[in-house]
Amino acid sequence: MSNYLYLGEPDPGMGCAQAGLGIFDSGMDLSGWGIPEWLIVAVGLYAGFSLFGDTRRTYGRAKRSRRSSAARARRKKQLQDELSGL
């Protein structure tokens, strides 16, 4: 049992003091954050922006694919109409 729970004091971090990790011990006080905390934030931002970029790129590819499929279908119909008219 940790000393914080025994003494009835609130846990100072985000639950990491019990495990002894020392990450985010200052809570949301940004002035107390060190390199590990900022690296975690940077990796999280990178993952979020990467997800956004991949989603946007996939949407664009799907949109182009639908457009090209519709154009192929129109060309095919035109050729079939020409051949049926002969």
Secondary structure by P-SEA (a helix, b strand, c coil): ccccccccccccccccccccccccccccccccccaaaaaaaaaaaaaaaaaaaaaaaaaaaaaaaaaaaaaaaaaaaaaaaaaaac
